[in-house]
Every structure is written in C-alpha cells, then in structure tokens.
Amino acid sequence: MFIETQNPANGLTLQKYATITDAKVELQIEASHQAFLTWRARKLSERISLIQCLIQQLQQEKQECAELITAEMGKPIKFSIAEIEKCILACEYYCQHAQEIIADHHIPTEFKNSLVTYNPLGVILAVMPWNFPFWQVFRALVPNLLLGNVILLKHASIVSGCGQKIQELLTKAGFPENVFKHLLITAQQTAPVIANAYVRGVTLTGSEEAGRQIASEAGRALKKVVLELGGNDACVVLQDADLQQAAKAILSSRLRNTGQVCVSTKRVIVEESVHRELVEILLAEIQAYPMSDPMSHESNFGPMAREDLRQNIHHQVHTVIAQGATLLAGGFIPEMKGFYYPATLLDNVHPDSLAFQEELFGPVVCVTAAKNQDHAITLANQTRFGLGASIFTKNHALGLELARQYLDAGLCFVNMPVTSDPRLPFGGIKDSGYGRELSREGMLEFSNIKTVMVND
C-alpha cells in the first residue's frame, strides 16, 4: 500500500511512500524496546548534548524544513519558518530545565531517606496531526527523549514527508538508531502497536473521534494516554475592552494556519453594547487576509490542507447560516486551483447552532452578542470542549479573576490570544482531552513517579 502526499495549493501529487507490513512493525517495536534499555542508561548530559546537536540541524535546515511543511499542508512559508523556530525554542527550554524537572524530590519523614524519583517508561507511541507537522512532534519528542523514553511516530499521512525529515534530522544529529522512528503505517495498523507489550504509553493530538478510538484501545491495554483534541475556544470581549486590540487578536488567532488550529478563537462572545462596533472592526480587518500562494513570504493566508476539509467547513458555514447567522464575508468556494477557502465572518450566531456544538476547523469567525458579563461567561462555557479561552478587558484584576475562576478551559489568557509556550503546560478538559504537554507537567506525563524509602 502507498501513502500519497499532495500540494494543497495546486492539488498536485508530491510523493508516494510505501507503508510497512505488520511484521516489520512488530520487529521495529522490539528494536525500539532494545534501544530504550540502552538509552535510559545514558547520562542526562549526553542526551542533552544530542538535543543540542539537533538544534544545530534545525538551524541549518530551517528553510528546507519550512518549505516541506508549506508544500505538504499549505501553511504560509513565514509561519512554517516560525514553526521550526518554535521547535528550537522547545529544545532550548528542555536542555536548560530538564535536570531540575526530573531531579529527585526529597520529602522529610521519620525514615532515613524518603524521595520521589522520575523514571522513563519505555516506548511511547506519538500519533500526531498534520496542522503543525514539526511542532506537534517536537513537543512530544524532546521531553520524552530527555527523560529517557524512546518514540515511535505515527504521523498524519498527508505530512509523511515531514515525518521522514524529522527522522533524518535526528540521524544527522547523532541519535542512536531506533531511539526515534517514524512508522509509515495506516491508521488501521495503529491498534496493534498500542496493544504491544513493549509500548508503554500513547500521546495523541488530533480529532475528538480519533481521541475516543485511541483512548479505547489504550484502555483495553491499560496504557497511559495523553490526549490533546479539538477545541471550540471562546473569546469574551467585555464592554470596556480595547476593541481594536481585541479584533486584531481574534483574527490573528482564528485565521492563523487558515483556521486549522485546535487552540484558536472560534466563538467571539461580545457584550451587546459594543457588539456592532466590534463587528465593523472585524469586517474591515478581515480584508487583510486575502487568499494567496503560501510559498510567498508576503502570504498570511494559504489553502486548507485537504479538499474534504474545505467541503466540510463550507457545509458547516451554511448550516450555521440556515440556523440564523448572518454572513458578512467569505462563505464560498473560490474558482481557483488548490483547496482555498476565504476568511469568513458570521454574525448573530445563535448559541443553539452548530457553531456552539461542533468545532469549525477552518477560517471562520463566529460572533455572538451577550446581554452582560455574566451572560458572556455562561455562553463561553456553553460547549462540551475545554481547550482554550480568552477575555479582553481593561480591568486587569477582573480579567484575571474571570480567567482563574470562571472560564472552563485548560488555557485561559487575558488581553491576548491563546497560544502554546514551552514554559507553560498545555492541554484541555472535557471533550478536549486530558493530560498535559510542555513545561514540567508535560515532561513527567510518561514517567514512573516512583516512591523510594530507606529505613535504618
């Protein structure tokens, strides 16, 4: 069987990759386990040195990696370059902080010595998406390799070239064979990998449907899982907010990566006293996002990653319109090559509509008016998802209180769009998944948090 990658800017085939057989997958898992037994015994300083070599490879091949991202999934090239730079930041963060994160934690007791130590688990399967094909892999890869785990990557098929490139980068950096391996397998081949006794954990970033499937399979095998799934993030704009600031943040968040971001402003909840003014600003600002060739360094807005994704978002948009929303911009399939869909603005989106029930994974801004502050928070939380949320207000103390106490999400930001940062834990609640990536919490997810006590 072959996996075929396609350029979403023109629909042309890029490459074909032969998948490996189930028998070869089994052999690879065993080889990864054997590599783990040696890798876990390496000094942390040696593992850090290899990550530092990986940083050098990323720096040397940044342009090539970025062009591959853009070719395979359509991200504008300047944002693909920024993605590689963010991978470098994650590497630098963990090289600097790994020692303190995984250091033994001594606890005073009546015994001679009581401590908590953090041991690696073994082979970790990373099932990763196409929308950030390097970053999503690196935020799992770097902390786990430094901890002493080894990684098997099942990448999204449409970015198989990116998966192969990451494999190549680690090889050039000097990592031992089988410490990291990109598996060219189908989704149907994933279940036996999870069931294999040598695989000790699974991390998935993907759709809610994929999360339920992976969690079910991992549950049967009693494997630890981290799930970062979809989101339907709300941005609450209070009447005292800087509306220009809010509008720019909303659009930069929502239209980044052509709206194909899990943690992104998908529902704008604005107090009705400033509703009309905010919508007018959004409508004017959205003109700065014309569809364009993603390989151009001037491009802010490229194609969607696949034709079926474009068809799905178009269907969702017109479902929401049929449910009472007002279309102010976009909402059509353009007559041009590639999988382009215009920046779309929907006003008067009803809280009972599809836009509140499902994730709209595309360049669509949905605006809903709220009667007052309390109503705005209620509407923001009126979703089965809980990945990110943001709030805009000039009252910083109020914004902090609402973010800390009342917004139901794993990441809550005030006067800025929600984003990820290697220094801070990342993850959601409810149907957005569970577990955390990045920071200290992310590094310890796939560790054996071991209690050790010594008596006289």
C-alpha positions as CSV (number, residue, x, y, z in Angstrom):
1,M,0.0,0.0,0.0
2,F,1.1,3.6,-0.7
3,I,0.6,6.9,1.1
4,E,0.4,9.8,-1.3
5,T,1.1,13.4,-0.3
6,Q,-0.4,16.3,-2.2
7,N,0.3,20.0,-2.5
8,P,-2.9,21.8,-1.3
9,A,-2.0,24.9,-3.2
10,N,-2.5,23.2,-6.6
11,G,-3.8,19.7,-5.9
12,L,-0.7,18.1,-7.5
13,T,0.9,14.9,-6.1
14,L,4.2,15.4,-4.2
15,Q,5.4,12.0,-3.3
16,K,4.3,8.4,-2.7
17,Y,5.5,6.4,0.3
18,A,5.2,2.6,0.7
19,T,3.8,1.6,4.0
20,I,5.5,-1.1,6.0
21,T,4.0,-4.5,6.8
22,D,2.6,-5.6,10.2
23,A,5.5,-8.0,10.6
24,K,8.0,-5.2,10.1
25,V,6.1,-3.0,12.6
26,E,6.5,-5.8,15.2
27,L,10.2,-6.0,14.5
28,Q,10.6,-2.2,14.8
29,I,8.8,-2.2,18.2
30,E,11.1,-4.8,19.5
31,A,14.1,-2.8,18.2
32,S,12.8,0.3,19.8
33,H,12.5,-1.5,23.1
34,Q,16.1,-2.7,22.9
35,A,17.2,0.8,22.1
36,F,15.3,2.0,25.2
37,L,17.2,-0.3,27.5
38,T,20.4,1.4,26.4
39,W,19.1,4.9,26.0
40,R,17.6,5.1,29.5
41,A,21.1,4.3,30.9
42,R,22.8,7.2,29.1
43,K,23.6,10.2,31.3
44,L,21.2,13.1,31.0
45,S,24.1,15.3,30.0
46,E,24.7,13.0,27.0
47,R,21.1,13.2,26.0
48,I,21.1,17.0,26.3
49,S,24.2,17.1,24.0
50,L,22.3,15.2,21.3
51,I,19.4,17.6,21.6
52,Q,21.8,20.5,21.2
53,C,23.1,18.8,18.0
54,L,19.5,18.5,16.9
55,I,19.1,22.3,17.4
56,Q,22.1,22.8,15.1
57,Q,20.5,20.6,12.4
58,L,17.2,22.5,12.7
59,Q,19.0,25.8,12.3
60,Q,21.0,24.6,9.3
61,E,18.0,23.1,7.5
62,K,15.3,25.6,8.7
63,Q,14.4,26.8,5.2
64,E,14.2,23.3,3.8
65,C,12.0,22.0,6.6
66,A,9.7,25.1,6.3
67,E,9.3,24.6,2.6
68,L,8.4,21.0,3.2
69,I,5.7,22.0,5.7
70,T,4.2,24.5,3.2
71,A,4.3,22.1,0.3
72,E,2.6,19.3,2.2
73,M,-0.1,21.1,4.2
74,G,-0.3,24.7,2.9
75,K,0.9,26.8,5.8
76,P,2.3,30.2,4.6
77,I,6.1,29.9,4.4
78,K,6.8,32.6,7.0
79,F,4.7,30.7,9.5
80,S,6.4,27.5,8.6
81,I,9.7,29.1,9.4
82,A,8.3,30.3,12.7
83,E,7.2,26.7,13.4
84,I,10.7,25.4,13.1
85,E,12.0,28.3,15.3
86,K,9.4,27.3,17.9
87,C,10.8,23.7,17.8
88,I,14.2,25.2,18.5
89,L,12.8,27.1,21.5
90,A,11.3,23.9,22.9
91,C,14.7,22.2,22.6
92,E,16.5,25.0,24.3
93,Y,13.9,25.2,27.1
94,Y,14.2,21.5,27.9
95,C,18.0,21.4,27.6
96,Q,18.1,24.2,30.2
97,H,15.5,22.8,32.6
98,A,15.5,19.0,32.2
99,Q,17.8,18.5,35.1
100,E,15.7,20.4,37.6
101,I,12.4,18.9,36.3
102,I,13.4,15.3,36.7
103,A,15.6,15.7,39.8
104,D,14.7,13.6,42.8
105,H,12.3,15.2,45.2
106,H,13.2,14.5,48.8
107,I,10.4,14.5,51.4
108,P,11.1,14.8,55.1
109,T,9.7,11.8,57.0
110,E,10.7,9.7,60.1
111,F,12.7,7.4,57.9
112,K,16.3,7.7,56.9
113,N,15.5,8.8,53.4
114,S,12.2,9.4,51.5
115,L,12.2,10.5,48.0
116,V,10.3,10.6,44.7
117,T,12.2,9.8,41.6
118,Y,11.1,10.0,37.9
119,N,11.9,7.0,35.7
120,P,11.2,6.7,32.0
121,L,8.5,4.2,31.0
122,G,9.8,2.8,27.7
123,V,8.5,3.0,24.2
124,I,6.0,5.8,23.6
125,L,3.7,6.0,20.6
126,A,3.1,9.5,19.3
127,V,0.1,9.8,17.0
128,M,0.5,13.3,15.5
129,P,-1.6,15.6,13.2
130,W,-0.8,17.5,10.1
131,N,-1.6,21.1,11.1
132,F,1.7,21.7,12.9
133,P,3.8,18.8,11.5
134,F,7.1,19.6,13.2
135,W,5.9,21.4,16.3
136,Q,3.4,18.8,17.4
137,V,6.1,16.1,17.1
138,F,8.8,18.1,18.8
139,R,6.8,19.0,21.9
140,A,6.4,15.2,22.5
141,L,9.8,14.1,21.2
142,V,12.1,16.4,23.1
143,P,10.9,16.0,26.7
144,N,10.4,12.3,26.3
145,L,13.9,11.6,24.8
146,L,15.5,13.7,27.6
147,L,13.6,11.8,30.2
148,G,14.9,8.5,28.7
149,N,11.9,7.2,26.8
150,V,12.0,6.4,23.1
151,I,9.5,7.4,20.5
152,L,7.6,5.7,17.7
153,L,5.9,8.3,15.5
154,K,2.7,7.6,13.6
155,H,2.3,10.9,11.6
156,A,-0.7,12.1,9.7
157,S,-0.4,10.6,6.2
158,I,-0.6,13.9,4.4
159,V,2.7,15.0,6.0
160,S,4.6,11.8,5.7
161,G,7.5,13.8,4.2
162,C,7.7,15.8,7.4
163,G,7.8,12.7,9.4
164,Q,10.7,11.3,7.3
165,K,12.5,14.6,7.5
166,I,12.3,14.6,11.3
167,Q,13.8,11.1,11.3
168,E,16.6,12.3,9.1
169,L,17.3,15.3,11.3
170,L,17.8,13.0,14.4
171,T,20.0,10.7,12.5
172,K,22.2,13.6,11.3
173,A,22.3,14.9,14.9
174,G,23.8,11.5,16.0
175,F,21.0,9.9,17.9
176,P,21.3,6.1,18.3
177,E,19.3,4.1,15.8
178,N,15.7,3.2,16.9
179,V,15.5,5.9,19.7
180,F,13.2,7.7,17.4
181,K,11.4,6.0,14.5
182,H,8.8,7.3,12.0
183,L,6.4,4.4,11.2
184,L,4.9,4.7,7.7
185,I,1.7,2.9,8.6
186,T,-2.0,3.3,8.1
187,A,-4.5,4.3,10.8
188,Q,-5.7,0.7,10.8
189,Q,-2.2,-0.5,11.8
190,T,-2.1,1.7,14.9
191,A,-4.2,-0.6,17.2
192,P,-1.8,-3.5,17.3
193,V,1.1,-1.0,18.1
194,I,-0.9,0.2,21.1
195,A,-1.6,-3.4,22.2
196,N,2.1,-4.4,22.0
197,A,3.5,-5.0,25.5
198,Y,6.7,-3.0,24.8
199,V,4.6,0.1,24.1
200,R,4.1,1.8,27.5
201,G,2.2,5.0,26.6
202,V,0.4,6.9,23.8
203,T,0.2,10.6,23.1
204,L,-2.3,11.8,20.6
205,T,-3.0,15.2,19.1
206,G,-6.0,15.0,16.8
207,S,-9.7,15.0,16.4
208,E,-12.2,14.1,19.1
209,E,-13.1,10.9,17.1
210,A,-9.5,9.8,17.0
211,G,-9.1,10.5,20.7
212,R,-12.0,8.3,21.6
213,Q,-10.7,5.5,19.4
214,I,-7.1,5.7,20.8
215,A,-8.3,6.0,24.4
216,S,-10.5,3.0,23.9
217,E,-7.6,0.9,22.5
218,A,-5.2,2.1,25.2
219,G,-7.7,1.5,27.9
220,R,-8.1,-2.1,26.9
221,A,-4.3,-2.5,27.0
222,L,-4.1,-0.4,30.3
223,K,-1.7,2.1,28.7
224,K,-1.1,5.7,29.9
225,V,-2.6,8.2,27.4
226,V,-2.3,11.9,26.8
227,L,-5.0,13.4,24.6
228,E,-5.0,16.9,23.0
229,L,-8.1,17.0,21.0
230,G,-10.3,19.6,19.4
231,G,-11.4,22.9,20.9
232,N,-14.2,25.4,20.5
233,D,-12.4,28.3,22.2
234,A,-14.4,31.4,23.2
235,C,-13.0,34.9,23.2
236,V,-15.0,37.1,25.6
237,V,-15.0,40.8,24.8
238,L,-16.3,43.0,27.6
239,Q,-17.7,46.4,27.0
240,D,-14.6,48.2,28.4
241,A,-12.2,46.3,26.1
242,D,-9.8,47.9,23.6
243,L,-11.8,46.8,20.6
244,Q,-9.0,47.4,18.0
245,Q,-6.7,45.2,20.1
246,A,-9.4,42.5,20.5
247,A,-10.2,42.4,16.8
248,K,-6.6,42.1,15.7
249,A,-6.1,39.3,18.3
250,I,-9.2,37.5,17.3
251,L,-8.3,37.4,13.6
252,S,-4.7,36.6,14.1
253,S,-5.8,33.7,16.3
254,R,-8.7,32.4,14.2
255,L,-7.1,32.8,10.7
256,R,-3.7,31.5,11.6
257,N,-2.9,28.3,9.7
258,T,-6.1,29.0,7.6
259,G,-8.2,28.4,10.8
260,Q,-6.8,24.9,11.2
261,V,-5.7,25.2,14.8
262,C,-7.1,23.4,17.8
263,V,-6.4,26.2,20.3
264,S,-7.9,29.2,18.4
265,T,-10.7,31.8,18.9
266,K,-13.7,30.0,17.3
267,R,-16.5,31.8,19.1
268,V,-16.5,35.5,19.8
269,I,-18.8,36.4,22.7
270,V,-19.2,40.2,23.0
271,E,-21.3,42.3,25.2
272,E,-24.2,43.7,23.2
273,S,-23.3,47.4,24.0
274,V,-20.1,47.1,21.8
275,H,-21.3,44.3,19.6
276,R,-21.9,46.3,16.4
277,E,-18.7,48.3,16.8
278,L,-16.6,45.2,17.2
279,V,-18.2,43.5,14.1
280,E,-17.5,46.6,12.0
281,I,-13.8,46.5,13.0
282,L,-13.6,42.7,12.3
283,L,-15.2,43.2,8.9
284,A,-12.6,45.9,8.0
285,E,-9.6,44.0,9.4
286,I,-10.5,40.7,7.7
287,Q,-9.7,42.3,4.3
288,A,-6.0,41.9,5.3
289,Y,-6.3,38.2,4.8
290,P,-6.6,37.6,1.0
291,M,-6.1,34.0,-0.3
292,S,-2.5,33.8,-1.7
293,D,0.3,31.5,-2.7
294,P,1.7,30.1,0.6
295,M,5.2,29.9,-0.7
296,S,5.2,33.7,-1.0
297,H,6.8,35.5,2.0
298,E,4.0,38.1,1.8
299,S,1.3,35.5,2.3
300,N,-0.7,35.5,5.6
301,F,-3.4,33.1,4.4
302,G,-3.0,29.9,2.3
303,P,-5.1,27.0,1.3
304,M,-6.7,24.4,3.6
305,A,-4.8,21.1,3.9
306,R,-7.3,18.9,2.0
307,E,-10.3,19.1,-0.3
308,D,-12.6,17.2,2.1
309,L,-11.7,19.6,4.9
310,R,-12.7,22.5,2.7
311,Q,-16.0,20.8,1.8
312,N,-16.7,20.1,5.4
313,I,-16.1,23.7,6.6
314,H,-18.3,25.0,3.7
315,H,-21.1,22.7,4.8
316,Q,-20.8,23.8,8.4
317,V,-20.8,27.5,7.5
318,H,-24.0,27.2,5.5
319,T,-25.6,25.1,8.2
320,V,-24.9,27.9,10.8
321,I,-26.4,30.4,8.3
322,A,-29.5,28.3,7.9
323,Q,-29.7,28.3,11.7
324,G,-30.0,32.1,11.7
325,A,-26.5,33.5,11.4
326,T,-25.6,36.5,9.1
327,L,-22.9,36.0,6.6
328,L,-20.8,39.2,6.4
329,A,-17.7,37.9,4.5
330,G,-16.5,34.8,2.7
331,G,-18.6,31.7,2.8
332,F,-17.9,30.5,-0.8
333,I,-15.6,28.1,-2.6
334,P,-13.4,30.1,-5.0
335,E,-12.8,29.2,-8.6
336,M,-9.1,28.7,-8.4
337,K,-6.6,25.8,-8.2
338,G,-6.0,24.4,-4.8
339,F,-8.1,23.9,-1.7
340,Y,-8.6,27.6,-0.8
341,Y,-11.5,28.9,1.3
342,P,-11.8,32.6,2.1
343,A,-11.7,34.2,5.5
344,T,-15.3,34.1,6.7
345,L,-17.2,36.2,9.2
346,L,-20.6,35.1,10.7
347,D,-22.6,37.5,12.9
348,N,-25.6,36.8,15.1
349,V,-24.6,33.2,15.7
350,H,-27.2,31.5,17.9
351,P,-26.0,29.6,21.0
352,D,-28.1,26.6,19.9
353,S,-26.4,26.4,16.5
354,L,-23.8,24.0,15.1
355,A,-21.1,26.6,15.8
356,F,-21.6,26.0,19.6
357,Q,-21.9,22.2,19.3
358,E,-19.1,21.3,17.0
359,E,-15.6,22.6,16.2
360,L,-15.4,24.5,13.0
361,F,-11.9,23.7,11.8
362,G,-11.4,26.3,9.2
363,P,-11.1,30.1,8.7
364,V,-14.5,31.1,10.2
365,V,-15.1,33.8,12.8
366,C,-18.4,33.4,14.7
367,V,-19.8,36.3,16.7
368,T,-22.5,36.1,19.3
369,A,-23.8,39.0,21.4
370,A,-24.2,38.6,25.2
371,K,-26.6,40.6,27.4
372,N,-23.9,41.3,30.0
373,Q,-20.7,40.0,31.6
374,D,-22.3,37.1,33.4
375,H,-24.2,36.0,30.2
376,A,-21.0,36.2,28.2
377,I,-19.2,33.8,30.6
378,T,-22.2,31.5,30.5
379,L,-22.1,31.4,26.7
380,A,-18.3,31.0,26.7
381,N,-18.7,27.8,28.8
382,Q,-21.6,26.6,26.8
383,T,-19.6,23.9,25.0
384,R,-18.5,20.3,25.5
385,F,-14.9,21.3,24.7
386,G,-12.5,23.0,27.1
387,L,-9.1,23.6,25.5
388,G,-8.6,27.4,25.5
389,A,-10.4,30.7,26.2
390,S,-9.5,34.3,26.3
391,I,-11.0,37.5,27.7
392,F,-10.5,41.2,26.7
393,T,-11.0,43.9,29.3
394,K,-9.1,47.0,30.5
395,N,-9.8,45.9,34.1
396,H,-6.9,43.5,34.6
397,A,-8.0,42.4,38.0
398,L,-11.4,41.4,36.7
399,G,-9.9,39.6,33.7
400,L,-7.6,37.6,36.0
401,E,-10.4,36.7,38.3
402,L,-12.7,35.6,35.4
403,A,-9.8,33.6,33.8
404,R,-8.8,31.9,37.0
405,Q,-12.2,31.1,38.4
406,Y,-14.9,31.1,35.8
407,L,-13.7,30.1,32.3
408,D,-13.8,26.3,31.9
409,A,-10.7,25.6,29.9
410,G,-7.1,24.3,30.3
411,L,-5.6,27.6,28.9
412,C,-7.1,31.0,29.7
413,F,-5.5,34.2,28.5
414,V,-6.3,37.9,29.2
415,N,-5.9,40.5,26.5
416,M,-4.1,38.2,24.2
417,P,-5.0,35.1,22.0
418,V,-4.4,31.7,23.5
419,T,-1.2,30.0,22.3
420,S,1.3,27.4,23.4
421,D,4.6,28.1,25.1
422,P,7.3,25.5,26.1
423,R,7.5,27.1,29.5
424,L,3.8,26.5,30.3
425,P,1.7,23.3,30.5
426,F,-0.6,22.8,27.5
427,G,-3.8,20.8,27.4
428,G,-7.6,20.8,27.9
429,I,-10.6,19.4,29.8
430,K,-13.9,17.9,28.9
431,D,-14.0,16.7,25.3
432,S,-10.8,18.5,24.5
433,G,-8.9,15.6,26.2
434,Y,-6.7,15.1,29.2
435,G,-3.1,15.2,30.3
436,R,-0.6,17.9,29.6
437,E,2.2,18.6,27.2
438,L,5.1,21.1,27.6
439,S,6.7,22.5,30.7
440,R,7.4,20.4,33.8
441,E,4.0,18.7,33.7
442,G,4.4,17.6,30.1
443,M,7.8,16.1,30.7
444,L,6.6,14.0,33.6
445,E,3.4,12.6,31.9
446,F,5.2,9.5,30.7
447,S,7.4,8.9,33.8
448,N,7.1,6.3,36.5
449,I,6.7,8.6,39.5
450,K,8.4,6.3,41.9
451,T,8.4,6.5,45.7
452,V,11.6,5.3,47.4
453,M,12.0,5.0,51.1
454,V,15.1,3.9,53.1
455,N,15.0,2.7,56.8
456,D,17.9,2.2,59.2
